[in-house]
Amino acid sequence: MDPSLTKNGVIYSTLWSEIEDLRWSGYPPSMRWCDDAPYDMLHLIGDKYPLSHKKSVYFLSGSTSEKMASHIVGYPRMGPKRELKFALESFWDGKSSAEELQKVSADLRSSIWKQMSEAGIKYIPSNTFSYYDQVLDTTAMLGAVPGRYNWNGGEIGFDTFFSMARGNATVPAMEMTKWFDTNYHYIVPELGPDVKFSYASHKAVNEYKEAKGLGVETVPVLVGPVSYLLLSKPSKGVEKTFSLLSLLPKILPIYKEVISELKAAGASWIQFDEPMLVMDLDSHKLQAFTEAYSELESTLSGLSVLIESYFADIPAAAYKTLTGLKGVTAFGFDLIRGIKTLDLIAGGFPEGKYLFAGVVDGRNIWANDLVGSLTLLNELESIVGKDKLVVSTSCSLQHTCVDLVNETKLDNEIKSWLAFAAQKVVEVDALAKALAGHKDEAFFSANAAAQASRKSSPRVTNEAVQKAAAALKGSAHRRATNVSARLDAQQKKLNLPILPTTTIGSFPQTMALRKVRREYKAKKVTEEEYVNAIKEEISKVVKIQEDLDIDVLVHGEPERNDMVEYFGEQLSGFAFTANGWVQSYGSRCVKPPIIYGDVSRPKAMTVFWSSMAQSMTARPMKGMLTGPVTILNWSFVRNDQPRFETCYQIALAIKDEVEDLEKAGINVIQIDEAALREGLPLRKAEHAFYLDWAVHSFRITNCGVQDTCQIHTHMCYSNFNDIIHSIIDMDADVITIENSRSDEKLLSVFREGVKYGAGIGPGVYDIHSPRIPSTEEIADRINKMLAVLETNILWVNPDCGLKTRKYTEVKPALQNMVAAAKLLRTQLASAK
């Protein structure tokens, strides 16, 4: 920085027009013209952000340089431009080295730590970065590698780590499932009585030292030992007899080693994430927390210990257990999704302990109501004590977009209503400063103006939509006849073989295909050129499926960027980002739409492409839609009305599309509800209400079609057994559902006597792994399904869409799938 622009650490600049442009980068808007007199609102703190490539500054209110009591639970890992995604995929493809991947990762970590430090955050997390997910990192730390990966001990390297996550040429990946009720996924640990634990990954200590070497003091974050075990699954063969918590005495010695190394490295705080505390836990499971932290107490001596929970209210029994733990200094609570926790805090908080108050939403993108949050913080301060309150995020910010400064598609009005991760860091700091008596009046005023703008904007409300949604009350919206009668009518029309084969929707999206879409959006190719390119791709996909002899075809969705974004772009009430990426699993990122207002469908969205595809083949062509609950759960949803009201609005829009597809001659329509299960509230007492409106929303979409129109739905990675009756109540004609990667847990519900009369396709192979299953392996899976399901309702399909795979993987896998189906048909025919 040019020293002529500073004096006593204060910046003097007349680049006001350029400074004004920084309002959206996350800086507080307390910026003033400064000639040549000192002005204590401007402080130089480094060169993190460019000012038109000339100077780099950061603006803070107040003259104090002391960091206020502020904390971030976690931060997005992928980078503002998805740097980690591209580095990972390059490494997996053999195009770059491990050292190059590590260099990209180190640069991202350094950038994140410095950003938080420069923003004024006092408690900065480390070890929240991951090459895949934090639970798999913990599995590596504990050396809990399943035997099939042939790990021989020592520090776990990339080969073993990524084999567990993605599988390899010879063995499948570990199970992947949803992280609580988010769209993030984790790799499920497989633990049994014979597992040999060892300290096999020093990542937590190494990253703490890495930050310290950069001059940033951090709070190392570990997945807590009890949550880790409760998030695991028993190994094969001991599923019904083995208690995962019996392994607690075996893993705590590893935790002790990690803690001791962190202490030796100079750590003063440590954070244990124990999100299982918000679940409905029995006394035995709650007792495990007491036992674990009692055992760790002496090792933790000398450290300040924070236990963090998030995503929901903490039950009263869990609150009592948590606040009674020995050796724990601080407790972190989600006060956005867990507002009932406030009553527990008001009813009694342990004297002398810290409260990390999660008042800035880590799971949505709306700007914080700073005045409302500060009022709440003042109330909490009166309960816990002036120096014992820390302002925090409700959970890790990894569930939101990275930085609003990167956005070019959003208009200024909507932009003013939002805060991404970088902006939320600033909100936390601003609230902490205000709590300490250093309130930035200009920042708070701008925030209040944005809140008022959003409430009064005519873009938010559509009276016709609200009336239509209100008119839904009083009807169950069921189809006129039962599923058995409908399936008979559909079979007469479709004439499908037994064990019909299909895929879930998407086919591989090549670089050339992505380029065509980009160029069309950038107006570099004409609409005619774009349509011809997509038509050619659809024709290719149709021919591949016909050559493979698949029974019910899909058009491959080449025109679609994302299964939610594609529809949101064509619905009113949605806004879209250019770079609002959020990690879903591994390197997979999604760009959730923002639902800011009432939703409606101005015109048909898919009829053109589906009709084109159907004209290319005599076989049934599925119309492909995303269901209302999935659109809701995979979007950033407006927080100014109940979620179910927004869902009903979306359902009506999809209903219009379903009926237009049927009129266009599409006789099989798939309405994906991949995310229905993940929206299930974490507390059982809230399940019934959610499932009622979620299932009702799905039925609304297809209640008006004829019996001969076959309605499919698809659901992704989750545990469905506990909601199987709600799935049946959806009244779809066919459901395709994840099965292969979860050790076929889905089938157990049918073994236990649940009768399912609709068509069902439990996935026969895992598409999230590059591994190609053999015909024999798939046939064996189908046979397991036939042991519990009727032949006339079973479909054969992959677990999920094929978008993320290569054709060199897809073609042989589908060839083997069709061969397996034909093999079983022959066997079944000969057995008659």
Secondary structure as UniProt FT lines:
FT   HELIX           3..5
FT   STRAND          6..7
FT   TURN            8..9
FT   STRAND          10..11
FT   HELIX           16..21
FT   HELIX           22..25
FT   TURN            40..41
FT   STRAND          42..43
FT   TURN            52..54
FT   STRAND          58..59
FT   STRAND          70..71
FT   TURN            80..81
FT   HELIX           83..92
FT   TURN            93..94
FT   HELIX           98..119
FT   STRAND          123..126
FT   HELIX           134..141
FT   TURN            142..143
FT   HELIX           147..149
FT   HELIX           158..166
FT   STRAND          176..178
FT   TURN            180..181
FT   STRAND          185..187
FT   STRAND          190..191
FT   TURN            193..194
FT   HELIX           203..213
FT   TURN            214..215
FT   STRAND          218..223
FT   HELIX           225..230
FT   STRAND          233..234
FT   TURN            236..237
FT   TURN            239..241
FT   HELIX           244..247
FT   HELIX           248..265
FT   STRAND          269..273
FT   HELIX           275..278
FT   HELIX           283..300
FT   TURN            301..302
FT   STRAND          304..308
FT   HELIX           316..323
FT   TURN            326..327
FT   STRAND          330..334
FT   TURN            339..340
FT   HELIX           341..347
FT   TURN            351..352
FT   STRAND          354..360
FT   HELIX           370..384
FT   TURN            386..387
FT   STRAND          389..393
FT   HELIX           397..399
FT   HELIX           404..406
FT   HELIX           412..416
FT   HELIX           421..435
FT   TURN            436..437
FT   HELIX           441..456
FT   TURN            458..459
FT   HELIX           463..470
FT   TURN            471..474
FT   HELIX           483..494
FT   STRAND          501..502
FT   HELIX           511..521
FT   TURN            522..523
FT   HELIX           527..548
FT   STRAND          552..553
FT   TURN            558..559
FT   TURN            563..564
FT   HELIX           565..568
FT   TURN            569..570
FT   STRAND          572..575
FT   STRAND          582..585
FT   TURN            586..587
FT   STRAND          588..590
FT   STRAND          594..600
FT   HELIX           607..614
FT   TURN            615..616
FT   STRAND          621..626
FT   HELIX           628..633
FT   HELIX           643..663
FT   TURN            664..665
FT   STRAND          668..672
FT   TURN            674..676
FT   HELIX           677..679
FT   HELIX           684..686
FT   HELIX           687..702
FT   TURN            703..704
FT   TURN            707..708
FT   STRAND          710..715
FT   HELIX           721..723
FT   HELIX           724..729
FT   STRAND          734..737
FT   TURN            740..744
FT   HELIX           745..751
FT   TURN            752..753
FT   STRAND          759..762
FT   TURN            767..768
FT   HELIX           775..786
FT   TURN            787..788
FT   HELIX           791..793
FT   TURN            803..804
FT   HELIX           807..831
//
